[in-house]
Amino acid sequence: MFPAIKYSEKELLTRIRSTTDADMARALSAREASFNDFLSLLSPLAAEKYMDEMRTEAERIRRMRFGNVARLYAPIYFSNFCVNSCVYCGFRTSNQFKRRRLSIDETIAEAEILRKWGMESVLLIAGSDPRTVNLDYMLPIVKKLRTMFAYISIELHPQTVDFYKALIAAGVHGMTLYQETYDQETYKRLHPSGPKSVYENRIAAPENGARAGFYNIGIGALLGLYNWRSEAVSMAAHTLSIRKVNWKVRNQISFPRITPMEGGFEIPNPVHTEELEQMMLSFRIFFPEIDMFISTREPHDFRMRVIQTCATHISAGSRVNPGGYAEAEKQSEGKDVGQFTVVDDHSVENVVEGLKKVHMEPVFKDWDPLFS
Ligand code: SF4
């Protein structure tokens, strides 16, 4: 569990399991849901009897806070070199495949394709590799991307406050860092070597980002590694803890479910689609104001459903390997290894059409650095 939680995991799960109809009635009618209400929303009883009411309440909150706007974004993977050995990841160091680190020009070429597709918001991602993820490499890229996109965020291994400050000064506005799992035993087992094996370093990074002054800070757990209800409680506590460090931070949460990847991995705690939806609805009701992301790891129909009730950000056209967009343009036969399997491979155009069909308004730009 997130270390600052004062209750044991057993106590919290017992509380969740003992939710009553009266608890649910309170959670679904509260003007502002409490942490106790959040626990009720995560309960098996909620799953069994209250999903329709949860959808209605989450949608009401989502519409009130965000209207029908669905914000689009896309990742750019610039390196798949990695010194870590996360057993669930296609990029792990022991996986033998031809790795690729994009030159600055190649990264910009990827960005140009996304611009052509209309993207205004990008997430820069790389495996954990200090030879690539350093300021000499990152700053020129960010400065160039800053002239091309309204919004840039990063998903990199934990960095120092000074590193984050340098990226913010160059034009990065947000960071995302998944804890993967908040359970310390599971974390140790799944991250046997490399710098990522130190749980505490990773958990401290989003708060360091808040200290550095990022406007947006995203967290998440890789769903399937551990009991999803425990992870949900930890994610909520982590969100509150980041907010305490810097009240100006805008919290963001992602809900990545493990999909098949190169090298294979048996998912220890599979999360079913209904459970994922319950989790997302619970977050929307408890945290009316946070941004919630739904990625191409999920099927198209499910994405179109949750974007109406709880998610605010949706990726489109994603490629999860370095140089993936140039490859897609060439429609090349031999694809490089991706970090995970993309389930919704609809084009940006098709995702936009899908959103319009469900009466959502696809928005490429709702941020201008001039006003930051
Ligand atoms: S999850 Fe990240 S750190 Fe772990 S092996 Fe994959 S790319 Fe490397």
Residues whose N, C-alpha, C, O or C-beta is under 5 A from the ligand:
A	BS01	SF4	C82 N84 S85 C86 C89 F91 R92 G127 S128
